[in-house]
Amino acid sequence: MNAFIVFLLVSAAGFGLLCAGVWLLAGTGWALIAGAASMFSIAWFIRRGLSDE
């Protein structure tokens, strides 16, 4: 699997988790927002790896 495809999938998953977390904004919503933050940090590391090539 191409690294750019993985970057797009992780970014989309982070955006989806963030939207779902803001929509719920209860106990589960905060967990979804934390998951989105981790997905965005993973996407950031992948993007940094892609720019170093």
N, CA, C and O atoms as a GROMACS GRO file, in nm:
protein
  212
    1MET      N    1   0.085  -0.117   0.000
    1MET     CA    2   0.000   0.000   0.000
    1MET      C    3   0.090   0.124   0.000
    1MET      O    4   0.187   0.132   0.075
    2ASN      N    5   0.056   0.216  -0.083
    2ASN     CA    6   0.132   0.340  -0.098
    2ASN      C    7   0.120   0.426   0.029
    2ASN      O    8   0.014   0.431   0.091
    3ALA      N    9   0.228   0.493   0.064
    3ALA     CA   10   0.227   0.576   0.185
    3ALA      C   11   0.130   0.692   0.172
    3ALA      O   12   0.070   0.734   0.271
    4PHE      N   13   0.114   0.745   0.053
    4PHE     CA   14   0.020   0.855   0.034
    4PHE      C   15  -0.124   0.810   0.056
    4PHE      O   16  -0.204   0.885   0.111
    5ILE      N   17  -0.156   0.688   0.014
    5ILE     CA   18  -0.290   0.634   0.037
    5ILE      C   19  -0.315   0.615   0.186
    5ILE      O   20  -0.424   0.645   0.236
    6VAL      N   21  -0.214   0.566   0.258
    6VAL     CA   22  -0.226   0.550   0.403
    6VAL      C   23  -0.245   0.685   0.469
    6VAL      O   24  -0.325   0.698   0.562
    7PHE      N   25  -0.173   0.786   0.423
    7PHE     CA   26  -0.188   0.922   0.477
    7PHE      C   27  -0.331   0.972   0.457
    7PHE      O   28  -0.390   1.028   0.548
    8LEU      N   29  -0.386   0.951   0.338
    8LEU     CA   30  -0.522   0.996   0.312
    8LEU      C   31  -0.624   0.922   0.397
    8LEU      O   32  -0.718   0.982   0.448
    9LEU      N   33  -0.606   0.790   0.413
    9LEU     CA   34  -0.699   0.712   0.494
    9LEU      C   35  -0.695   0.752   0.641
    9LEU      O   36  -0.799   0.765   0.705
   10VAL      N   37  -0.574   0.773   0.694
   10VAL     CA   38  -0.562   0.812   0.835
   10VAL      C   39  -0.618   0.952   0.857
   10VAL      O   40  -0.682   0.977   0.959
   11SER      N   41  -0.594   1.042   0.762
   11SER     CA   42  -0.650   1.177   0.774
   11SER      C   43  -0.802   1.175   0.770
   11SER      O   44  -0.868   1.246   0.846
   12ALA      N   45  -0.858   1.095   0.680
   12ALA     CA   46  -1.004   1.085   0.671
   12ALA      C   47  -1.063   1.022   0.797
   12ALA      O   48  -1.168   1.064   0.844
   13ALA      N   49  -0.994   0.922   0.852
   13ALA     CA   50  -1.041   0.860   0.976
   13ALA      C   51  -1.036   0.960   1.091
   13ALA      O   52  -1.127   0.964   1.174
   14GLY      N   53  -0.931   1.040   1.098
   14GLY     CA   54  -0.922   1.142   1.201
   14GLY      C   55  -1.031   1.247   1.188
   14GLY      O   56  -1.089   1.290   1.288
   15PHE      N   57  -1.059   1.288   1.065
   15PHE     CA   58  -1.165   1.386   1.044
   15PHE      C   59  -1.300   1.329   1.081
   15PHE      O   60  -1.384   1.398   1.140
   16GLY      N   61  -1.322   1.202   1.046
   16GLY     CA   62  -1.449   1.138   1.083
   16GLY      C   63  -1.466   1.125   1.233
   16GLY      O   64  -1.574   1.148   1.286
   17LEU      N   65  -1.360   1.087   1.302
   17LEU     CA   66  -1.366   1.078   1.448
   17LEU      C   67  -1.390   1.214   1.512
   17LEU      O   68  -1.465   1.225   1.608
   18LEU      N   69  -1.326   1.317   1.456
   18LEU     CA   70  -1.346   1.451   1.511
   18LEU      C   71  -1.490   1.498   1.492
   18LEU      O   72  -1.550   1.554   1.584
   19CYS      N   73  -1.546   1.476   1.375
   19CYS     CA   74  -1.685   1.516   1.350
   19CYS      C   75  -1.781   1.440   1.439
   19CYS      O   76  -1.875   1.498   1.493
   20ALA      N   77  -1.759   1.310   1.455
   20ALA     CA   78  -1.847   1.230   1.542
   20ALA      C   79  -1.832   1.272   1.687
   20ALA      O   80  -1.931   1.275   1.760
   21GLY      N   81  -1.711   1.304   1.729
   21GLY     CA   82  -1.690   1.346   1.867
   21GLY      C   83  -1.754   1.480   1.898
   21GLY      O   84  -1.811   1.498   2.006
   22VAL      N   85  -1.746   1.573   1.805
   22VAL     CA   86  -1.809   1.703   1.826
   22VAL      C   87  -1.960   1.689   1.823
   22VAL      O   88  -2.031   1.759   1.896
   23TRP      N   89  -2.010   1.600   1.740
   23TRP     CA   90  -2.155   1.580   1.732
   23TRP      C   91  -2.209   1.521   1.862
   23TRP      O   92  -2.315   1.562   1.908
   24LEU      N   93  -2.138   1.425   1.922
   24LEU     CA   94  -2.183   1.365   2.048
   24LEU      C   95  -2.153   1.455   2.166
   24LEU      O   96  -2.243   1.489   2.243
   25LEU      N   97  -2.027   1.493   2.182
   25LEU     CA   98  -1.977   1.580   2.288
   25LEU      C   99  -2.026   1.541   2.427
   25LEU      O  100  -2.058   1.627   2.509
   26ALA      N  101  -2.032   1.412   2.451
   26ALA     CA  102  -2.060   1.359   2.584
   26ALA      C  103  -1.937   1.278   2.624
   26ALA      O  104  -1.827   1.306   2.577
   27GLY      N  105  -1.952   1.179   2.708
   27GLY     CA  106  -1.839   1.098   2.750
   27GLY      C  107  -1.772   1.027   2.634
   27GLY      O  108  -1.650   1.025   2.623
   28THR      N  109  -1.853   0.969   2.548
   28THR     CA  110  -1.799   0.900   2.430
   28THR      C  111  -1.741   0.999   2.330
   28THR      O  112  -1.644   0.968   2.262
   29GLY      N  113  -1.799   1.115   2.322
   29GLY     CA  114  -1.751   1.216   2.227
   29GLY      C  115  -1.610   1.260   2.256
   29GLY      O  116  -1.530   1.281   2.164
   30TRP      N  117  -1.577   1.275   2.385
   30TRP     CA  118  -1.441   1.316   2.420
   30TRP      C  119  -1.341   1.207   2.384
   30TRP      O  120  -1.228   1.238   2.347
   31ALA      N  121  -1.381   1.080   2.395
   31ALA     CA  122  -1.293   0.970   2.354
   31ALA      C  123  -1.272   0.972   2.203
   31ALA      O  124  -1.162   0.944   2.155
   32LEU      N  125  -1.376   1.005   2.127
   32LEU     CA  126  -1.362   1.014   1.982
   32LEU      C  127  -1.272   1.130   1.942
   32LEU      O  128  -1.194   1.119   1.847
   33ILE      N  129  -1.281   1.241   2.014
   33ILE     CA  130  -1.194   1.356   1.986
   33ILE      C  131  -1.049   1.321   2.018
   33ILE      O  132  -0.958   1.362   1.945
   34ALA      N  133  -1.026   1.245   2.125
   34ALA     CA  134  -0.889   1.202   2.157
   34ALA      C  135  -0.838   1.107   2.050
   34ALA      O  136  -0.720   1.112   2.013
   35GLY      N  137  -0.925   1.019   1.999
   35GLY     CA  138  -0.885   0.931   1.888
   35GLY      C  139  -0.852   1.010   1.763
   35GLY      O  140  -0.760   0.974   1.690
   36ALA      N  141  -0.927   1.116   1.738
   36ALA     CA  142  -0.900   1.200   1.622
   36ALA      C  143  -0.764   1.269   1.636
   36ALA      O  144  -0.691   1.282   1.538
   37ALA      N  145  -0.731   1.313   1.756
   37ALA     CA  146  -0.601   1.378   1.778
   37ALA      C  147  -0.487   1.280   1.751
   37ALA      O  148  -0.386   1.317   1.693
   38SER      N  149  -0.504   1.155   1.793
   38SER     CA  150  -0.399   1.057   1.766
   38SER      C  151  -0.391   1.025   1.617
   38SER      O  152  -0.281   1.006   1.564
   39MET      N  153  -0.504   1.019   1.548
   39MET     CA  154  -0.501   0.994   1.404
   39MET      C  155  -0.434   1.109   1.330
   39MET      O  156  -0.358   1.086   1.235
   40PHE      N  157  -0.461   1.233   1.372
   40PHE     CA  158  -0.396   1.347   1.308
   40PHE      C  159  -0.246   1.348   1.334
   40PHE      O  160  -0.169   1.386   1.246
   41SER      N  161  -0.203   1.305   1.453
   41SER     CA  162  -0.059   1.299   1.479
   41SER      C  163   0.007   1.189   1.396
   41SER      O  164   0.119   1.206   1.349
   42ILE      N  165  -0.062   1.076   1.377
   42ILE     CA  166  -0.009   0.970   1.289
   42ILE      C  167   0.001   1.022   1.147
   42ILE      O  168   0.101   0.997   1.079
   43ALA      N  169  -0.101   1.093   1.101
   43ALA     CA  170  -0.098   1.149   0.965
   43ALA      C  171   0.014   1.251   0.951
   43ALA      O  172   0.076   1.260   0.845
   44TRP      N  173   0.041   1.326   1.056
   44TRP     CA  174   0.150   1.424   1.052
   44TRP      C  175   0.284   1.354   1.035
   44TRP      O  176   0.368   1.399   0.957
   45PHE      N  177   0.306   1.244   1.110
   45PHE     CA  178   0.431   1.170   1.097
   45PHE      C  179   0.445   1.108   0.959
   45PHE      O  180   0.555   1.106   0.903
   46ILE      N  181   0.338   1.059   0.902
   46ILE     CA  182   0.343   1.003   0.767
   46ILE      C  183   0.375   1.112   0.667
   46ILE      O  184   0.455   1.090   0.576
   47ARG      N  185   0.315   1.228   0.683
   47ARG     CA  186   0.340   1.339   0.592
   47ARG      C  187   0.484   1.385   0.599
   47ARG      O  188   0.545   1.418   0.498
   48ARG      N  189   0.540   1.387   0.721
   48ARG     CA  190   0.680   1.423   0.737
   48ARG      C  191   0.770   1.323   0.667
   48ARG      O  192   0.870   1.360   0.606
   49GLY      N  193   0.735   1.195   0.676
   49GLY     CA  194   0.812   1.092   0.608
   49GLY      C  195   0.804   1.104   0.457
   49GLY      O  196   0.901   1.078   0.387
   50LEU      N  197   0.688   1.144   0.407
   50LEU     CA  198   0.673   1.161   0.263
   50LEU      C  199   0.751   1.281   0.213
   50LEU      O  200   0.803   1.278   0.102
   51SER      N  201   0.761   1.387   0.291
   51SER     CA  202   0.832   1.506   0.245
   51SER      C  203   0.982   1.489   0.253
   51SER      O  204   1.055   1.565   0.188
   52ASP      N  205   1.033   1.392   0.330
   52ASP     CA  206   1.177   1.370   0.339
   52ASP      C  207   1.231   1.289   0.222
   52ASP      O  208   1.352   1.282   0.202
   53GLU      N  209   1.142   1.229   0.144
   53GLU     CA  210   1.190   1.144   0.033
   53GLU      C  211   1.252   1.223  -0.077
   53GLU      O  212   1.296   1.166  -0.177
   0.00000   0.00000   0.00000
